[in-house]
């Protein structure tokens, strides 16, 4: 019951606001795709694009924090000390070399899970420092790769080095806490804060280091730049004293391997060639020190955003013409991308790009499909009843006659034309059915062309009769427009008379019956709209004006003298055309069902 009520409310809402419906459909599709993760590959590309655009240099971009320094086990170090892994005395010498420029914290992105003869010396060096953080990891089965006990006890803390790249191999996020254990970078910051508190009685600065209680807490990394620009010194240069004296003083020093092919890391700015995993920890420390981790839009915010974007896009597009829509649909994605870049650059906000832009384009496609469907429905009512120019005009001004997706009934003043073949029953008895239809269709086609060429609408064919209307489907608000409709009707009559003469000459040559017609014209109020049932519907007019035109047409059988064109009109029509055509009043009669008398006039020709 509740579901039906919600559906009914939505139906009522969109029936009152049909311009929002295409956007709502686009939004729902995008939300489903978002929830299923189908848009994530495109969002990943959007993430890469934001960094690449910012890195061009036109917009302000951050730089690597100089307080974060990498001691790299690079190719030069491997050539000097041999292949990796090294004996622990190498790291003891490193710690001794750093005494000349004491770092704030030292972090090793190296696992020490196997004992070695040099462990005691290394442990003593770490204990003496009091600010060394070691790495912790798990194997593929989730079993901890524990640091050997004496090194673990000597270290100030441990931090995990768990990391998982996205499906395309690019690293966009970091795990601050895993199973209650901080990451290497977070652990280094905690040690830094603890040491400062011991020295001064309070932390150096408050740092939002994440939620330790979370099983896995992932954050989006705001890469400060290409890792080649990060402060980095070769391990061998540090040990042999070939670095500035203050290179590491009060800094966060990360020690890890950067040699090609070992512990590779791909970032949006380091794809070919890739960089090294040690820089992920450097980026975490950099982001936390400077409070510049990227802030993603909450899930609920994304869903609301997509709903708003879809509805707003369809509303905007439906207000535009074809050229305006193309321009709008081209500008909207560019505008959204520009907003995303500005928020990313100046506000550290990471907003979705693919999903909103996809919603905009999808809304545009649905608007186009919906319009095409509406056009087909509208044209079904008017096809072959109006000239191509009139059909185009009807579509351009469809808002005047279509509301909430339906043709609306309208009261208007129009000129109605009825015409019929004299003696059709007698003629039909003389011809074979196929001959009769061929003969009749030639006549109807010629007469219809004359009507439509003069902006008339073929309302219907009734056997051999034609009912046409001048002045629909748009209501006339000016007298000159009503007058022009009446003039168009008379012009169509004269054109049909001339066309009939030519057609009869051809029929005479072919040995077919010649045709005489009678036409009745009346101008007055009508009601126009869709007439029919659910299985068959047509656009037509109703009202007394139709009846009067039909009765005038029938009177041509009686009025032949002084009626050269076989066209009889009412005084109402005559009032609109008398300055252009010679007209002869015939008589005044009382038509059945009408209170007023009707003046009948015959047209004699142009003035």
FENPE-V253030 format. One record per residue. N is the residue number from 1. RES is the residue in one small letter. OMEGA is omega in degrees with one decimal (999 if undefined). Layout:
n->N res->RES omega->OMEGA
n->N res->RES omega->OMEGA
//
This chain:
n->1 res->x omega->179.7
n->2 res->x omega->179.6
n->3 res->x omega->179.4
n->4 res->x omega->179.9
n->5 res->x omega->179.0
n->6 res->x omega->179.6
n->7 res->x omega->179.4
n->8 res->x omega->178.8
n->9 res->x omega->177.6
n->10 res->x omega->179.2
n->11 res->x omega->179.0
n->12 res->x omega->-178.5
n->13 res->x omega->-176.8
n->14 res->x omega->173.1
n->15 res->x omega->176.4
n->16 res->x omega->-179.2
n->17 res->x omega->-175.2
n->18 res->x omega->-178.9
n->19 res->x omega->-179.1
n->20 res->x omega->-173.7
n->21 res->x omega->179.4
n->22 res->x omega->179.2
n->23 res->x omega->178.8
n->24 res->x omega->178.2
n->25 res->x omega->178.8
n->26 res->x omega->-179.7
n->27 res->x omega->-179.5
n->28 res->x omega->178.7
n->29 res->x omega->-179.3
n->30 res->x omega->-179.9
n->31 res->x omega->178.0
n->32 res->x omega->179.2
n->33 res->x omega->179.1
n->34 res->x omega->-177.8
n->35 res->x omega->179.5
n->36 res->x omega->179.2
n->37 res->x omega->-176.8
n->38 res->x omega->-178.1
n->39 res->x omega->-175.1
n->40 res->x omega->176.9
n->41 res->x omega->178.8
n->42 res->x omega->176.7
n->43 res->x omega->176.7
n->44 res->x omega->176.4
n->45 res->x omega->177.3
n->46 res->x omega->177.4
n->47 res->x omega->178.9
n->48 res->x omega->-176.5
n->49 res->x omega->-179.5
n->50 res->x omega->179.7
n->51 res->x omega->-177.7
n->52 res->x omega->177.9
n->53 res->x omega->179.9
n->54 res->x omega->-175.8
n->55 res->x omega->178.7
n->56 res->x omega->177.0
n->57 res->x omega->178.9
n->58 res->x omega->178.3
n->59 res->x omega->177.7
n->60 res->x omega->-179.5
n->61 res->x omega->-179.8
n->62 res->x omega->173.8
n->63 res->x omega->177.3
n->64 res->x omega->178.5
n->65 res->x omega->-177.3
n->66 res->x omega->178.1
n->67 res->x omega->-179.9
n->68 res->x omega->-174.6
n->69 res->x omega->179.0
n->70 res->x omega->170.0
n->71 res->x omega->-168.2
n->72 res->x omega->169.0
n->73 res->x omega->-172.5
n->74 res->x omega->-177.8
n->75 res->x omega->179.9
n->76 res->x omega->179.3
n->77 res->x omega->179.2
n->78 res->x omega->177.7
n->79 res->x omega->-177.8
n->80 res->x omega->-171.5
n->81 res->x omega->177.6
n->82 res->x omega->-173.5
n->83 res->x omega->180.0
n->84 res->x omega->3.8
n->85 res->x omega->-178.8
n->86 res->x omega->172.3
n->87 res->x omega->-171.4
n->88 res->x omega->-179.0
n->89 res->x omega->177.2
n->90 res->x omega->-177.2
n->91 res->x omega->175.3
n->92 res->x omega->177.8
n->93 res->x omega->178.3
n->94 res->x omega->-179.8
n->95 res->x omega->178.2
n->96 res->x omega->179.5
n->97 res->x omega->-178.1
n->98 res->x omega->-179.4
n->99 res->x omega->179.8
n->100 res->x omega->-179.8
n->101 res->x omega->-168.7
n->102 res->x omega->176.7
n->103 res->x omega->174.0
n->104 res->x omega->178.7
n->105 res->x omega->175.9
n->106 res->x omega->178.5
n->107 res->x omega->178.3
n->108 res->x omega->174.0
n->109 res->x omega->-177.4
n->110 res->x omega->179.4
n->111 res->x omega->175.8
n->112 res->x omega->-175.4
n->113 res->x omega->179.5
n->114 res->x omega->179.9
n->115 res->x omega->177.5
n->116 res->x omega->-178.7
n->117 res->x omega->-176.1
n->118 res->x omega->-174.2
n->119 res->x omega->-176.2
n->120 res->x omega->179.8
n->121 res->x omega->179.0
n->122 res->x omega->179.6
n->123 res->x omega->179.6
n->124 res->x omega->-179.3
n->125 res->x omega->178.6
n->126 res->x omega->-178.3
n->127 res->x omega->179.3
n->128 res->x omega->177.9
n->129 res->x omega->-179.7
n->130 res->x omega->-178.4
n->131 res->x omega->-178.1
n->132 res->x omega->178.5
n->133 res->x omega->-179.8
n->134 res->x omega->-177.0
n->135 res->x omega->175.2
n->136 res->x omega->179.7
n->137 res->x omega->175.8
n->138 res->x omega->177.9
n->139 res->x omega->-175.5
n->140 res->x omega->179.8
n->141 res->x omega->179.6
n->142 res->x omega->179.1
n->143 res->x omega->-177.9
n->144 res->x omega->171.9
n->145 res->x omega->-169.9
n->146 res->x omega->173.1
n->147 res->x omega->-178.9
n->148 res->x omega->-168.2
n->149 res->x omega->-175.1
n->150 res->x omega->176.0
n->151 res->x omega->178.9
n->152 res->x omega->-179.2
n->153 res->x omega->-177.7
n->154 res->x omega->-177.4
n->155 res->x omega->176.5
n->156 res->x omega->-179.4
n->157 res->x omega->173.6
n->158 res->x omega->176.5
n->159 res->x omega->-178.0
n->160 res->x omega->177.2
n->161 res->x omega->177.9
n->162 res->x omega->177.7
n->163 res->x omega->178.0
n->164 res->x omega->177.9
n->165 res->x omega->176.2
n->166 res->x omega->-174.1
n->167 res->x omega->178.7
n->168 res->x omega->176.7
n->169 res->x omega->-178.5
n->170 res->x omega->-180.0
n->171 res->x omega->-179.2
n->172 res->x omega->-176.0
n->173 res->x omega->177.3
n->174 res->x omega->178.7
n->175 res->x omega->-177.1
n->176 res->x omega->178.2
n->177 res->x omega->176.2
n->178 res->x omega->-179.4
n->179 res->x omega->177.1
n->180 res->x omega->-177.7
n->181 res->x omega->179.3
n->182 res->x omega->174.7
n->183 res->x omega->-179.1
n->184 res->x omega->-179.3
n->185 res->x omega->179.6
n->186 res->x omega->179.3
n->187 res->x omega->178.2
n->188 res->x omega->178.2
n->189 res->x omega->177.0
n->190 res->x omega->177.6
n->191 res->x omega->178.3
n->192 res->x omega->-179.8
n->193 res->x omega->-179.4
n->194 res->x omega->-179.9
n->195 res->x omega->178.6
n->196 res->x omega->180.0
n->197 res->x omega->177.3
n->198 res->x omega->-176.5
n->199 res->x omega->-172.4
n->200 res->x omega->-177.2
n->201 res->x omega->176.9
n->202 res->x omega->179.9
n->203 res->x omega->177.7
n->204 res->x omega->177.9
n->205 res->x omega->178.8
n->206 res->x omega->-179.9
n->207 res->x omega->176.6
n->208 res->x omega->-172.1
n->209 res->x omega->175.2
n->210 res->x omega->-174.8
n->211 res->x omega->-178.2
n->212 res->x omega->-177.0
n->213 res->x omega->-178.7
n->214 res->x omega->177.5
n->215 res->x omega->174.6
n->216 res->x omega->179.3
n->217 res->x omega->-177.4
n->218 res->x omega->178.2
n->219 res->x omega->177.9
n->220 res->x omega->-178.6
n->221 res->x omega->173.4
n->222 res->x omega->-175.2
n->223 res->x omega->-177.0
n->224 res->x omega->-179.0
n->225 res->x omega->175.8
n->226 res->x omega->-177.3
n->227 res->x omega->175.9
n->228 res->x omega->-179.4
n->229 res->x omega->179.6
n->230 res->x omega->178.1
n->231 res->x omega->-174.8
n->232 res->x omega->176.3
n->233 res->x omega->177.8
n->234 res->x omega->179.5
n->235 res->x omega->-177.3
n->236 res->x omega->178.9
n->237 res->x omega->179.7
n->238 res->x omega->-177.5
n->239 res->x omega->-176.7
n->240 res->x omega->172.3
n->241 res->x omega->-178.9
n->242 res->x omega->178.7
n->243 res->x omega->177.1
n->244 res->x omega->-175.1
n->245 res->x omega->-177.5
n->246 res->x omega->-174.5
n->247 res->x omega->-173.7
n->248 res->x omega->-174.6
n->249 res->x omega->178.0
n->250 res->x omega->-179.9
n->251 res->x omega->177.2
n->252 res->x omega->-174.7
n->253 res->x omega->177.6
n->254 res->x omega->-179.4
n->255 res->x omega->179.7
n->256 res->x omega->-176.3
n->257 res->x omega->177.3
n->258 res->x omega->-179.4
n->259 res->x omega->-176.1
n->260 res->x omega->174.6
n->261 res->x omega->-179.8
n->262 res->x omega->177.6
n->263 res->x omega->-177.5
n->264 res->x omega->179.9
n->265 res->x omega->178.0
n->266 res->x omega->177.3
n->267 res->x omega->177.4
n->268 res->x omega->-178.0
n->269 res->x omega->178.5
n->270 res->x omega->-178.0
n->271 res->x omega->178.4
n->272 res->x omega->-3.6
n->273 res->x omega->176.8
n->274 res->x omega->178.3
n->275 res->x omega->-175.6
n->276 res->x omega->-175.5
n->277 res->x omega->-179.7
n->278 res->x omega->-176.4
n->279 res->x omega->173.3
n->280 res->x omega->179.0
n->281 res->x omega->176.7
n->282 res->x omega->179.8
n->283 res->x omega->178.9
n->284 res->x omega->179.6
n->285 res->x omega->178.7
n->286 res->x omega->-177.4
n->287 res->x omega->-178.7
n->288 res->x omega->177.2
n->289 res->x omega->-174.9
n->290 res->x omega->-179.9
n->291 res->x omega->-179.0
n->292 res->x omega->167.6
n->293 res->x omega->178.9
n->294 res->x omega->179.6
n->295 res->x omega->178.5
n->296 res->x omega->175.6
n->297 res->x omega->178.7
n->298 res->x omega->-177.6
n->299 res->x omega->-179.7
n->300 res->x omega->178.3
n->301 res->x omega->178.1
n->302 res->x omega->-178.7
n->303 res->x omega->177.8
n->304 res->x omega->179.0
n->305 res->x omega->-179.5
n->306 res->x omega->177.8
n->307 res->x omega->-178.6
n->308 res->x omega->-177.2
n->309 res->x omega->-179.4
n->310 res->x omega->-178.0
n->311 res->x omega->-179.4
n->312 res->x omega->-179.7
n->313 res->x omega->-178.8
n->314 res->x omega->179.0
n->315 res->x omega->179.4
n->316 res->x omega->-175.7
n->317 res->x omega->-178.5
n->318 res->x omega->176.4
n->319 res->x omega->-173.7
n->320 res->x omega->169.0
n->321 res->x omega->-178.0
n->322 res->x omega->-179.5
n->323 res->x omega->178.9
n->324 res->x omega->179.5
n->325 res->x omega->179.0
n->326 res->x omega->179.7
n->327 res->x omega->-179.2
n->328 res->x omega->-178.1
n->329 res->x omega->174.5
n->330 res->x omega->-176.6
n->331 res->x omega->-175.4
n->332 res->x omega->178.9
n->333 res->x omega->179.2
n->334 res->x omega->179.3
n->335 res->x omega->-179.2
n->336 res->x omega->178.2
n->337 res->x omega->178.3
n->338 res->x omega->177.7
n->339 res->x omega->-179.6
n->340 res->x omega->-179.5
n->341 res->x omega->-178.8
n->342 res->x omega->178.3
n->343 res->x omega->178.6
n->344 res->x omega->-175.5
n->345 res->x omega->-172.0
n->346 res->x omega->-176.3
n->347 res->x omega->-179.0
n->348 res->x omega->178.9
n->349 res->x omega->173.1
n->350 res->x omega->179.7
n->351 res->x omega->179.4
n->352 res->x omega->177.0
n->353 res->x omega->-176.3
n->354 res->x omega->-176.4
n->355 res->x omega->177.6
n->356 res->x omega->-179.6
n->357 res->x omega->176.1
n->358 res->x omega->178.2
n->359 res->x omega->178.4
n->360 res->x omega->-178.1
n->361 res->x omega->178.8
n->362 res->x omega->177.1
n->363 res->x omega->177.6
n->364 res->x omega->179.1
n->365 res->x omega->-179.2
n->366 res->x omega->175.9
n->367 res->x omega->-179.4
n->368 res->x omega->179.4
n->369 res->x omega->179.7
n->370 res->x omega->178.3
n->371 res->x omega->178.8
n->372 res->x omega->178.1
n->373 res->x omega->178.2
n->374 res->x omega->-179.6
n->375 res->x omega->178.1
n->376 res->x omega->178.8
n->377 res->x omega->-179.5
n->378 res->x omega->-178.1
n->379 res->x omega->175.4
n->380 res->x omega->179.6
n->381 res->x omega->-173.6
n->382 res->x omega->-174.4
n->383 res->x omega->-179.7
n->384 res->x omega->177.9
n->385 res->x omega->-178.0
n->386 res->x omega->175.9
n->387 res->x omega->179.5
n->388 res->x omega->179.8
n->389 res->x omega->178.9
n->390 res->x omega->178.0
n->391 res->x omega->178.5
n->392 res->x omega->178.5
n->393 res->x omega->179.3
n->394 res->x omega->-178.7
n->395 res->x omega->-180.0
n->396 res->x omega->-177.3
n->397 res->x omega->-174.6
n->398 res->x omega->-178.1
n->399 res->x omega->-177.9
n->400 res->x omega->-176.3
n->401 res->x omega->179.1
n->402 res->x omega->174.8
n->403 res->x omega->-179.5
n->404 res->x omega->175.5
n->405 res->x omega->-177.9
n->406 res->x omega->173.9
n->407 res->x omega->-176.7
n->408 res->x omega->175.4
n->409 res->x omega->-178.3
n->410 res->x omega->171.4
n->411 res->x omega->-178.0
n->412 res->x omega->175.2
n->413 res->x omega->-177.9
n->414 res->x omega->175.5
n->415 res->x omega->-176.4
n->416 res->x omega->-179.2
n->417 res->x omega->171.9
n->418 res->x omega->175.0
n->419 res->x omega->-174.3
n->420 res->x omega->177.4
n->421 res->x omega->176.9
n->422 res->x omega->175.8
n->423 res->x omega->-176.2
n->424 res->x omega->-178.0
n->425 res->x omega->179.8
n->426 res->x omega->-179.7
n->427 res->x omega->-176.1
n->428 res->x omega->179.7
n->429 res->x omega->-176.2
n->430 res->x omega->-175.5
n->431 res->x omega->172.5
n->432 res->x omega->-177.0
n->433 res->x omega->-178.9
n->434 res->x omega->178.1
n->435 res->x omega->-178.6
n->436 res->x omega->-178.2
n->437 res->x omega->178.3
n->438 res->x omega->179.0
n->439 res->x omega->-178.4
n->440 res->x omega->-177.9
n->441 res->x omega->175.6
n->442 res->x omega->179.3
n->443 res->x omega->-177.7
n->444 res->x omega->-179.8
n->445 res->x omega->-179.5
n->446 res->x omega->-178.9
n->447 res->x omega->-179.4
n->448 res->x omega->178.3
n->449 res->x omega->-179.8
n->450 res->x omega->-179.5
n->451 res->x omega->-176.5
n->452 res->x omega->176.7
n->453 res->x omega->179.3
n->454 res->x omega->173.9
n->455 res->x omega->175.0
n->456 res->x omega->178.7
n->457 res->x omega->175.1
n->458 res->x omega->-179.9
n->459 res->x omega->178.8
n->460 res->x omega->169.5
n->461 res->x omega->179.4
n->462 res->x omega->-173.9
n->463 res->x omega->178.7
n->464 res->x omega->-177.2
n->465 res->x omega->176.1
n->466 res->x omega->171.2
n->467 res->x omega->-179.5
n->468 res->x omega->-177.8
n->469 res->x omega->175.8
n->470 res->x omega->-179.6
n->471 res->x omega->174.9
n->472 res->x omega->8.3
n->473 res->x omega->-176.9
n->474 res->x omega->-179.5
n->475 res->x omega->178.8
n->476 res->x omega->-179.6
n->477 res->x omega->-178.0
n->478 res->x omega->179.8
n->479 res->x omega->-179.3
n->480 res->x omega->177.3
n->481 res->x omega->177.4
n->482 res->x omega->178.0
n->483 res->x omega->-179.5
n->484 res->x omega->177.1
n->485 res->x omega->179.1
n->486 res->x omega->178.0
n->487 res->x omega->178.0
n->488 res->x omega->179.6
n->489 res->x omega->179.2
n->490 res->x omega->178.5
n->491 res->x omega->177.7
n->492 res->x omega->179.6
n->493 res->x omega->179.5
n->494 res->x omega->177.5
n->495 res->x omega->179.3
n->496 res->x omega->178.7
n->497 res->x omega->179.3
n->498 res->x omega->179.9
n->499 res->x omega->-179.4
n->500 res->x omega->178.4
n->501 res->x omega->179.1
n->502 res->x omega->-179.6
n->503 res->x omega->-180.0
n->504 res->x omega->177.0
n->505 res->x omega->178.7
n->506 res->x omega->179.1
n->507 res->x omega->-178.6
n->508 res->x omega->178.4
n->509 res->x omega->-177.9
n->510 res->x omega->179.0
n->511 res->x omega->179.2
n->512 res->x omega->-179.3
n->513 res->x omega->174.2
n->514 res->x omega->-171.0
n->515 res->x omega->166.8
n->516 res->x omega->178.3
n->517 res->x omega->172.2
n->518 res->x omega->-177.3
n->519 res->x omega->173.5
n->520 res->x omega->-177.2
n->521 res->x omega->176.5
n->522 res->x omega->178.2
n->523 res->x omega->-179.1
n->524 res->x omega->-177.8
n->525 res->x omega->176.2
n->526 res->x omega->171.1
n->527 res->x omega->-177.9
n->528 res->x omega->178.4
n->529 res->x omega->-179.8
n->530 res->x omega->-179.5
n->531 res->x omega->177.9
n->532 res->x omega->-179.1
n->533 res->x omega->-175.6
n->534 res->x omega->-176.3
n->535 res->x omega->178.0
n->536 res->x omega->-176.9
n->537 res->x omega->178.2
n->538 res->x omega->178.3
n->539 res->x omega->-177.1
n->540 res->x omega->177.7
n->541 res->x omega->179.7
n->542 res->x omega->175.0
n->543 res->x omega->-177.8
n->544 res->x omega->179.6
n->545 res->x omega->178.8
n->546 res->x omega->-178.5
n->547 res->x omega->-179.3
n->548 res->x omega->179.7
n->549 res->x omega->-179.8
n->550 res->x omega->-179.6
n->551 res->x omega->176.3
n->552 res->x omega->178.1
n->553 res->x omega->-178.4
n->554 res->x omega->-177.5
n->555 res->x omega->176.6
n->556 res->x omega->178.2
n->557 res->x omega->-177.2
n->558 res->x omega->-174.5
n->559 res->x omega->179.1
n->560 res->x omega->178.4
n->561 res->x omega->179.1
n->562 res->x omega->-179.3
n->563 res->x omega->-170.4
n->564 res->x omega->-176.7
n->565 res->x omega->-177.5
n->566 res->x omega->179.4
n->567 res->x omega->175.3
n->568 res->x omega->-179.8
n->569 res->x omega->177.9
n->570 res->x omega->178.4
n->571 res->x omega->179.3
n->572 res->x omega->178.0
n->573 res->x omega->179.8
n->574 res->x omega->-178.2
n->575 res->x omega->-178.5
n->576 res->x omega->-172.1
n->577 res->x omega->-171.8
n->578 res->x omega->179.1
n->579 res->x omega->-178.4
n->580 res->x omega->-174.4
n->581 res->x omega->170.9
n->582 res->x omega->-176.7
n->583 res->x omega->179.5
n->584 res->x omega->174.6
n->585 res->x omega->-178.4
n->586 res->x omega->179.9
n->587 res->x omega->176.4
n->588 res->x omega->-177.8
n->589 res->x omega->175.8
n->590 res->x omega->179.3
n->591 res->x omega->-178.9
n->592 res->x omega->178.5
n->593 res->x omega->179.6
n->594 res->x omega->179.9
n->595 res->x omega->-177.8
n->596 res->x omega->174.7
n->597 res->x omega->-178.4
n->598 res->x omega->177.0
n->599 res->x omega->-177.9
n->600 res->x omega->-179.3
n->601 res->x omega->175.7
n->602 res->x omega->179.4
n->603 res->x omega->-176.9
n->604 res->x omega->179.3
n->605 res->x omega->-179.9
n->606 res->x omega->173.7
n->607 res->x omega->999
//
